[in-house]
Amino acid sequence: MTTSTATALSDSPFLRACRRQPVPHTPVWFMRQAGRSLPEYREVRASIPMLEACRRPDLVCEVTLQPVRRHGVDAAIFFSDIMVPLAAAGVDLDIAPGVGPVVARPVRTAADIDAIGKLDGGDLGDIAEAVRLLCAELGGTPLIGFAGAPFTLASYLIEGGPSRTYTRTKALMYGEPALWHDLAGRLAAISAEFLRVQVAAGASAVQLFDSWAGALSEADYRRYVLPHSAAVLASVAAGFPDVPRIHFGVGTAVLLPAMAEAGASVVGVDWRTPLDVASARLGPDVAVQGNLDPAALFAPWPAVETEARRVLAEGAATPGHVFNLGHGVLPETDPTVLTRLVELIHEASRR
Ligand SMILES: Cc1c2[nH]c(c1CCC(=O)O)Cc1[nH]c(c(CCC(=O)O)c1C)Cc1[nH]c(c(CCC(=O)O)c1C)Cc1[nH]c(c(C)c1CCC(=O)O)C2
């Protein structure tokens, strides 16, 4: 990387906001900005299964760049899936269209847990290659690397697929805590390695997705989950102290302080909690990311604008704000609304 690229990156509004430094405008990117809302994405993916697409550096690079070109967002997020490192560690799984992750043999016993392999960075050469290609193309635009957090990953492995109630996951957690901690510890090591490979290859920040942690009480989160997510974030902090760590989940109003304590520099907030309220709970040393309701993008533009301006105003009352949705872009979203939203955020927050 040239010195001027390194300076441009370090001075980028996204990384400055993560560090709670003054910014020329509020940075904005969208979870799932690369994906089915874009016709150019659907064209590239037409005949290629998701997990295969994730292992092709040229394709990952193209798809990651699509929303940066189209919307002018302030950061790219690496195109992959939270299940990719588990597949690389030998778990037999698929990503079924319209369903999500499906695990061939759900993990329920000590033997199942023992069968989960270790992830060796050497198995992720194509991931590192894709990150390097991307960083060269992105120049001064930061790339966010990501991984799934142990609870969210465990829920897919134990349930065998998506779940609304997490009954088997919780049954293992409450009923066999030693097995639970063994599994969560292994998943933490896999996620940490996935993040390490992305950052070592050039990613400027990381996001740990604990999308489904909101299913837990604060006490259970602290007891069964926090130590494992903290291990993932600590491993990034130890290797790359200057790389911001974003920690995100849905329905986490009561978990926000614990999610920060796990070692986050930025906490992602869904639309249920106003950003100023979230920030008051998180304190002055943590930035916030969010939190426009993804469903609000289906309203007529004046209503989208009103909601976006409210989020900006609430974000302005925090130590640092990265504008985002409260969860991922829904596949049916009109991409022209996303472009218009980026323009609005940049203009309305210009200082
Ligand atoms: C829920 C889900 C998973 N995996 C999948 C689903 C969706 C099921 C469906 O709607 O058909 C499958 C999946 N994952 C991804 C795709 C392709 C892109 C798309 O269709 O939009 C597809 C089809 C990309 C992804 N999957 C993920 C990313 C990275 C993060 C991002 O872009 O924001 C991408 C590009 C990460 C991911 N992957 C998963 C979770 C829980 C997360 C964390 C983020 C979240 O809560 O939504 C599991």
The ligand as an SDF file (V2000), in Angstrom:
LIG
                    3D

 48 52  0  0  0  0  0  0  0  0999 V2000
  -29.7300  -15.3720    7.3180 C   0  0  0  0  0  0  0  0  0  0  0  0
  -28.7970  -15.9400    6.2990 C   0  0  0  0  0  0  0  0  0  0  0  0
  -27.4940  -16.4610    6.5400 C   0  0  0  0  0  0  0  0  0  0  0  0
  -26.9760  -16.8620    5.3440 N   0  0  0  0  0  0  0  0  0  0  0  0
  -27.9130  -16.6440    4.3630 C   0  0  0  0  0  0  0  0  0  0  0  0
  -29.0260  -16.0390    4.9300 C   0  0  0  0  0  0  0  0  0  0  0  0
  -30.2030  -15.4870    4.1710 C   0  0  0  0  0  0  0  0  0  0  0  0
  -31.2730  -16.4400    3.8320 C   0  0  0  0  0  0  0  0  0  0  0  0
  -32.1150  -15.7810    2.7510 C   0  0  0  0  0  0  0  0  0  0  0  0
  -32.6230  -14.6890    2.9730 O   0  0  0  0  0  0  0  0  0  0  0  0
  -32.2540  -16.3840    1.6880 O   0  0  0  0  0  0  0  0  0  0  0  0
  -27.7050  -16.8970    2.9420 C   0  0  0  0  0  0  0  0  0  0  0  0
  -27.0800  -15.7570    2.2450 C   0  0  0  0  0  0  0  0  0  0  0  0
  -26.0850  -14.9430    2.7660 N   0  0  0  0  0  0  0  0  0  0  0  0
  -25.7160  -14.0460    1.8160 C   0  0  0  0  0  0  0  0  0  0  0  0
  -26.4510  -14.3050    0.6250 C   0  0  0  0  0  0  0  0  0  0  0  0
  -26.2470  -13.6320   -0.6920 C   0  0  0  0  0  0  0  0  0  0  0  0
  -26.6280  -12.1930   -0.6930 C   0  0  0  0  0  0  0  0  0  0  0  0
  -28.0790  -11.9090   -0.7010 C   0  0  0  0  0  0  0  0  0  0  0  0
  -28.8290  -12.7630   -1.2090 O   0  0  0  0  0  0  0  0  0  0  0  0
  -28.4630  -10.8280   -0.2750 O   0  0  0  0  0  0  0  0  0  0  0  0
  -27.3090  -15.3720    0.8930 C   0  0  0  0  0  0  0  0  0  0  0  0
  -28.3430  -15.9850   -0.0270 C   0  0  0  0  0  0  0  0  0  0  0  0
  -24.6790  -13.0100    1.9210 C   0  0  0  0  0  0  0  0  0  0  0  0
  -24.2340  -12.5500    3.2290 C   0  0  0  0  0  0  0  0  0  0  0  0
  -24.4140  -13.1060    4.4800 N   0  0  0  0  0  0  0  0  0  0  0  0
  -23.7820  -12.3370    5.3960 C   0  0  0  0  0  0  0  0  0  0  0  0
  -23.1310  -11.2660    4.6990 C   0  0  0  0  0  0  0  0  0  0  0  0
  -22.1880  -10.2730    5.3140 C   0  0  0  0  0  0  0  0  0  0  0  0
  -22.6930   -9.1270    5.9820 C   0  0  0  0  0  0  0  0  0  0  0  0
  -23.3030   -8.0170    5.1900 C   0  0  0  0  0  0  0  0  0  0  0  0
  -23.1530   -7.8950    3.9680 O   0  0  0  0  0  0  0  0  0  0  0  0
  -23.9050   -7.2000    5.8570 O   0  0  0  0  0  0  0  0  0  0  0  0
  -23.4270  -11.4000    3.3580 C   0  0  0  0  0  0  0  0  0  0  0  0
  -22.9790  -10.5310    2.2160 C   0  0  0  0  0  0  0  0  0  0  0  0
  -23.7010  -12.5720    6.8470 C   0  0  0  0  0  0  0  0  0  0  0  0
  -24.7110  -13.4380    7.4700 C   0  0  0  0  0  0  0  0  0  0  0  0
  -25.1410  -14.6520    7.0320 N   0  0  0  0  0  0  0  0  0  0  0  0
  -26.0680  -15.1590    7.9330 C   0  0  0  0  0  0  0  0  0  0  0  0
  -26.2100  -14.2300    9.0000 C   0  0  0  0  0  0  0  0  0  0  0  0
  -27.0940  -14.3850   10.2110 C   0  0  0  0  0  0  0  0  0  0  0  0
  -25.3450  -13.1650    8.7050 C   0  0  0  0  0  0  0  0  0  0  0  0
  -25.0930  -11.9670    9.5410 C   0  0  0  0  0  0  0  0  0  0  0  0
  -25.7960  -10.7900    8.9930 C   0  0  0  0  0  0  0  0  0  0  0  0
  -27.2990  -10.7580    9.1960 C   0  0  0  0  0  0  0  0  0  0  0  0
  -27.7360  -10.8540   10.3540 O   0  0  0  0  0  0  0  0  0  0  0  0
  -27.9900  -10.6380    8.2140 O   0  0  0  0  0  0  0  0  0  0  0  0
  -26.7420  -16.4670    7.8080 C   0  0  0  0  0  0  0  0  0  0  0  0
  1  2  1  0
  2  3  2  0
  2  6  1  0
  3  4  1  0
  3 48  1  0
  4  5  1  0
  5  6  2  0
  5 12  1  0
  6  7  1  0
  7  8  1  0
  8  9  1  0
  9 10  2  0
  9 11  1  0
 12 13  1  0
 13 14  1  0
 13 22  2  0
 14 15  1  0
 15 16  2  0
 15 24  1  0
 16 17  1  0
 16 22  1  0
 17 18  1  0
 18 19  1  0
 19 20  2  0
 19 21  1  0
 22 23  1  0
 24 25  1  0
 25 26  1  0
 25 34  2  0
 26 27  1  0
 27 28  2  0
 27 36  1  0
 28 29  1  0
 28 34  1  0
 29 30  1  0
 30 31  1  0
 31 32  2  0
 31 33  1  0
 34 35  1  0
 36 37  1  0
 37 38  1  0
 37 42  2  0
 38 39  1  0
 39 40  2  0
 39 48  1  0
 40 41  1  0
 40 42  1  0
 42 43  1  0
 43 44  1  0
 44 45  1  0
 45 46  2  0
 45 47  1  0
M  END
$$$$
